[in-house]
Amino acid sequence: MSEISSPPSTGGIDYIAVQRSSEFTHLRTKRRGFVLPVTAAALAWFGLYVILGTYFSDFMATPVFGHVNIGLLLGLAQFATTFAVTMIYVRYANRVLDPPATALRTELEEQAGTSQGGAA
């Protein structure tokens, strides 16, 4: 990992340099590479549900069993989708995002301790 420099005038961490560092840029790219497509897919799925409910109400009212219809099942699937996306993101973040973020944070904490005369 490359050393992130502290600004000489203040003795603190140069957060602009951190933001421009390859480690931070890579971390941000990995997060966006997951979040943007999954968000687009979830919004498209929700949009489809709204369109079906608005323009295809007869289809949505089709009984599946008892008083349960397709619209109700698809509505419940929206909740299931939300929980599934959350679980998948947490697993992804723990596996892919957290290790480099922890390393970057540790480096910055060490740097902050050094710039304050060894006090953390």
GROMACS elastic network, one bead per residue, 0.5 to 0.9 nm:
[ bonds ]
;  ai    aj funct       b0    kb
    1     4     6  0.89548   500
    1    22     6  0.88534   500
    1    23     6  0.73213   500
    1   103     6  0.87404   500
    1   104     6  0.85115   500
    2    21     6  0.81563   500
    2    22     6  0.81575   500
    2    23     6  0.79818   500
    3   107     6  0.81046   500
    4    13     6  0.83747   500
    4    14     6  0.79390   500
    4    17     6  0.67945   500
    4    18     6  0.63280   500
    4    21     6  0.73350   500
    4   107     6  0.82266   500
    4   108     6  0.78809   500
    4   111     6  0.84495   500
    5     8     6  0.86951   500
    5    13     6  0.73075   500
    5    14     6  0.66988   500
    5    17     6  0.71579   500
    5    18     6  0.82359   500
    5   111     6  0.85355   500
    6     9     6  0.88073   500
    6    10     6  0.82586   500
    6    11     6  0.63521   500
    6    12     6  0.58821   500
    6    14     6  0.51257   500
    6    15     6  0.85573   500
    6    17     6  0.83499   500
    6   111     6  0.76842   500
    6   112     6  0.85706   500
    6   115     6  0.78959   500
    7    10     6  0.60740   500
    7    11     6  0.59606   500
    7    12     6  0.63935   500
    7    13     6  0.64679   500
    7    14     6  0.54373   500
    7    17     6  0.89926   500
    8    11     6  0.56192   500
    8    12     6  0.80911   500
    9    12     6  0.83572   500
   10    13     6  0.83028   500
   11    14     6  0.88376   500
   11   112     6  0.84159   500
   11   115     6  0.55019   500
   11   116     6  0.73357   500
   12    15     6  0.88843   500
   12   111     6  0.83203   500
   12   112     6  0.63739   500
   12   115     6  0.62354   500
   12   116     6  0.77892   500
   13    16     6  0.87887   500
   13    17     6  0.85007   500
   13    18     6  0.82138   500
   13   108     6  0.73123   500
   13   111     6  0.72770   500
   13   112     6  0.64245   500
   13   115     6  0.81447   500
   14    17     6  0.53786   500
   14    18     6  0.64698   500
   14    19     6  0.88490   500
   15    19     6  0.60888   500
   15    20     6  0.85675   500
   16    19     6  0.50317   500
   16    20     6  0.62840   500
   16    21     6  0.86327   500
   17    20     6  0.50606   500
   17    21     6  0.60302   500
   18    21     6  0.50750   500
   18    22     6  0.85155   500
   18    23     6  0.82780   500
   18    24     6  0.66355   500
   18    25     6  0.89436   500
   18   104     6  0.89488   500
   18   108     6  0.87885   500
   19    22     6  0.84344   500
   19    23     6  0.87249   500
   19    24     6  0.58716   500
   19    25     6  0.69371   500
   20    23     6  0.84894   500
   20    24     6  0.69071   500
   20    25     6  0.65346   500
   21    24     6  0.54645   500
   21    25     6  0.61677   500
   21    26     6  0.85651   500
   22    25     6  0.50279   500
   22    26     6  0.59179   500
   22    27     6  0.84721   500
   23    26     6  0.52302   500
   23    27     6  0.62164   500
   23    28     6  0.86929   500
   23   100     6  0.75530   500
   23   101     6  0.85737   500
   23   104     6  0.73819   500
   24    27     6  0.50357   500
   24    28     6  0.61219   500
   24    29     6  0.85402   500
   24   100     6  0.85846   500
   24   101     6  0.79808   500
   24   104     6  0.77232   500
   25    28     6  0.51368   500
   25    29     6  0.60954   500
   25    30     6  0.86310   500
   26    29     6  0.50704   500
   26    30     6  0.61740   500
   26    31     6  0.86715   500
   27    30     6  0.52114   500
   27    31     6  0.63009   500
   27    32     6  0.86938   500
   27    96     6  0.88689   500
   27    97     6  0.65560   500
   27   100     6  0.70753   500
   27   101     6  0.71933   500
   28    31     6  0.51765   500
   28    32     6  0.61429   500
   28    33     6  0.84592   500
   28    97     6  0.89098   500
   29    32     6  0.51655   500
   29    33     6  0.59157   500
   29    34     6  0.87145   500
   30    33     6  0.50486   500
   30    34     6  0.65706   500
   30    35     6  0.87542   500
   30    96     6  0.80286   500
   30    97     6  0.73576   500
   31    34     6  0.54020   500
   31    35     6  0.60301   500
   31    36     6  0.84183   500
   31    93     6  0.80651   500
   31    96     6  0.88066   500
   31    97     6  0.70625   500
   32    35     6  0.50057   500
   32    36     6  0.55837   500
   32    37     6  0.82709   500
   33    36     6  0.61630   500
   33    37     6  0.69564   500
   33    38     6  0.89160   500
   34    37     6  0.61058   500
   34    38     6  0.63479   500
   34    39     6  0.85996   500
   34    89     6  0.80751   500
   34    92     6  0.84826   500
   35    38     6  0.53556   500
   35    39     6  0.58755   500
   35    40     6  0.84862   500
   35    89     6  0.81197   500
   36    39     6  0.51643   500
   36    40     6  0.61040   500
   36    41     6  0.86165   500
   37    40     6  0.50514   500
   37    41     6  0.61247   500
   37    42     6  0.85956   500
   38    41     6  0.50705   500
   38    42     6  0.61150   500
   38    43     6  0.85572   500
   38    85     6  0.76756   500
   39    42     6  0.51077   500
   39    43     6  0.60906   500
   39    44     6  0.84845   500
   39    85     6  0.89932   500
   40    43     6  0.51743   500
   40    44     6  0.60658   500
   40    45     6  0.85722   500
   41    44     6  0.50469   500
   41    45     6  0.61194   500
   41    46     6  0.86026   500
   42    45     6  0.50626   500
   42    46     6  0.61832   500
   42    47     6  0.85234   500
   42    78     6  0.88115   500
   42    81     6  0.76797   500
   42    82     6  0.80673   500
   42    85     6  0.84111   500
   43    46     6  0.50099   500
   43    47     6  0.59683   500
   43    48     6  0.84995   500
   44    48     6  0.60847   500
   44    49     6  0.85861   500
   45    48     6  0.51165   500
   45    49     6  0.63246   500
   45    50     6  0.87975   500
   45    78     6  0.81351   500
   46    49     6  0.50288   500
   46    50     6  0.62982   500
   46    51     6  0.86521   500
   46    78     6  0.71418   500
   47    50     6  0.50880   500
   47    51     6  0.60996   500
   47    52     6  0.85026   500
   48    51     6  0.50647   500
   48    52     6  0.60147   500
   48    53     6  0.84719   500
   49    52     6  0.51521   500
   49    53     6  0.61281   500
   49    54     6  0.85707   500
   49    71     6  0.82697   500
   49    74     6  0.71425   500
   49    75     6  0.75938   500
   49    78     6  0.84570   500
   50    53     6  0.50651   500
   50    54     6  0.60252   500
   50    55     6  0.85214   500
   51    54     6  0.50391   500
   51    55     6  0.58339   500
   51    56     6  0.73711   500
   52    55     6  0.55514   500
   52    57     6  0.66501   500
   52    59     6  0.77765   500
   52    60     6  0.68446   500
   52    71     6  0.83600   500
   53    56     6  0.57613   500
   53    57     6  0.52409   500
   53    58     6  0.87389   500
   53    59     6  0.84246   500
   53    60     6  0.62528   500
   53    61     6  0.89386   500
   53    71     6  0.70920   500
   54    57     6  0.61953   500
   55    58     6  0.85773   500
   56    59     6  0.53864   500
   56    60     6  0.63821   500
   56    61     6  0.87224   500
   57    61     6  0.59746   500
   57    62     6  0.86687   500
   57    71     6  0.82917   500
   58    61     6  0.50745   500
   58    62     6  0.64678   500
   59    62     6  0.53322   500
   59    70     6  0.73597   500
   59    71     6  0.80040   500
   60    63     6  0.83576   500
   60    69     6  0.66722   500
   60    70     6  0.50129   500
   60    72     6  0.78981   500
   60    74     6  0.85390   500
   61    68     6  0.87500   500
   61    69     6  0.54955   500
   61    70     6  0.62277   500
   61    71     6  0.61764   500
   61    72     6  0.84923   500
   62    68     6  0.85746   500
   62    69     6  0.53058   500
   62    70     6  0.57963   500
   62    71     6  0.78493   500
   63    66     6  0.70106   500
   63    67     6  0.66534   500
   63    68     6  0.58609   500
   63    70     6  0.64771   500
   63    71     6  0.89910   500
   64    67     6  0.78005   500
   64    68     6  0.57677   500
   64    69     6  0.50390   500
   64    70     6  0.63641   500
   64    73     6  0.88050   500
   65    68     6  0.54652   500
   65    69     6  0.70355   500
   66    69     6  0.81081   500
   68    71     6  0.82741   500
   68    72     6  0.63632   500
   68    73     6  0.73267   500
   69    72     6  0.54568   500
   69    73     6  0.64959   500
   69    74     6  0.88021   500
   70    73     6  0.51069   500
   70    74     6  0.60742   500
   70    75     6  0.84544   500
   71    74     6  0.51438   500
   71    75     6  0.60120   500
   71    76     6  0.85956   500
   72    76     6  0.61952   500
   72    77     6  0.85009   500
   73    76     6  0.51244   500
   73    77     6  0.61155   500
   73    78     6  0.87961   500
   74    78     6  0.64454   500
   75    78     6  0.51922   500
   75    79     6  0.71229   500
   76    79     6  0.53124   500
   76    80     6  0.64704   500
   76    81     6  0.86967   500
   77    81     6  0.59405   500
   77    82     6  0.85252   500
   78    81     6  0.50505   500
   78    82     6  0.63137   500
   78    83     6  0.88371   500
   79    82     6  0.51050   500
   79    83     6  0.63932   500
   79    84     6  0.86063   500
   80    83     6  0.52321   500
   80    84     6  0.60496   500
   80    85     6  0.85648   500
   81    84     6  0.50323   500
   81    85     6  0.60235   500
   81    86     6  0.84753   500
   82    85     6  0.52874   500
   82    86     6  0.62075   500
   82    87     6  0.87161   500
   83    86     6  0.50834   500
   83    87     6  0.61882   500
   83    88     6  0.86021   500
   84    87     6  0.51592   500
   84    88     6  0.60928   500
   84    89     6  0.85091   500
   85    88     6  0.51247   500
   85    89     6  0.60285   500
   85    90     6  0.85683   500
   86    89     6  0.51613   500
   86    90     6  0.61698   500
   86    91     6  0.86513   500
   87    90     6  0.51803   500
   87    91     6  0.62414   500
   87    92     6  0.85839   500
   88    91     6  0.51851   500
   88    92     6  0.61072   500
   88    93     6  0.85536   500
   89    93     6  0.59107   500
   89    94     6  0.84275   500
   90    93     6  0.50734   500
   90    94     6  0.60389   500
   90    95     6  0.85035   500
   91    94     6  0.52146   500
   91    95     6  0.61467   500
   91    96     6  0.84031   500
   92    95     6  0.52081   500
   92    96     6  0.56333   500
   92    97     6  0.70720   500
   92    98     6  0.88910   500
   93    96     6  0.53716   500
   93    98     6  0.57901   500
   93    99     6  0.88484   500
   94    97     6  0.61821   500
   94    98     6  0.52301   500
   94    99     6  0.75126   500
   95    98     6  0.65820   500
   95    99     6  0.72085   500
   96    99     6  0.66449   500
   96   100     6  0.77425   500
   97   100     6  0.60903   500
   97   101     6  0.62205   500
   97   102     6  0.86720   500
   98   102     6  0.58389   500
   98   103     6  0.84755   500
   99   102     6  0.51956   500
   99   103     6  0.62668   500
   99   104     6  0.87145   500
  100   104     6  0.61121   500
  100   105     6  0.85106   500
  101   104     6  0.51107   500
  101   105     6  0.60571   500
  101   106     6  0.85030   500
  102   105     6  0.50361   500
  102   106     6  0.59977   500
  102   107     6  0.85144   500
  103   106     6  0.51133   500
  103   107     6  0.61889   500
  103   108     6  0.86677   500
  104   107     6  0.51238   500
  104   108     6  0.62540   500
  104   109     6  0.86340   500
  105   108     6  0.50850   500
  105   109     6  0.60601   500
  105   110     6  0.85520   500
  106   109     6  0.50596   500
  106   110     6  0.61215   500
  106   111     6  0.84649   500
  107   110     6  0.52078   500
  107   111     6  0.61324   500
  107   112     6  0.86184   500
  108   112     6  0.60110   500
  108   113     6  0.84969   500
  109   113     6  0.61150   500
  109   114     6  0.85460   500
  109   120     6  0.76137   500
  110   113     6  0.50591   500
  110   114     6  0.61456   500
  110   115     6  0.85843   500
  110   118     6  0.87374   500
  110   120     6  0.78929   500
  111   114     6  0.50443   500
  111   115     6  0.60699   500
  111   116     6  0.85846   500
  112   115     6  0.50940   500
  112   116     6  0.61977   500
  112   117     6  0.88377   500
  112   118     6  0.83629   500
  112   119     6  0.84705   500
  112   120     6  0.71517   500
  113   116     6  0.52663   500
  113   117     6  0.65878   500
  113   119     6  0.52379   500
  114   117     6  0.53726   500
  114   119     6  0.72776   500
  114   120     6  0.80393   500
  115   118     6  0.70390   500
  115   119     6  0.85291   500
  116   119     6  0.57739   500
  116   120     6  0.74701   500
  117   120     6  0.86609   500
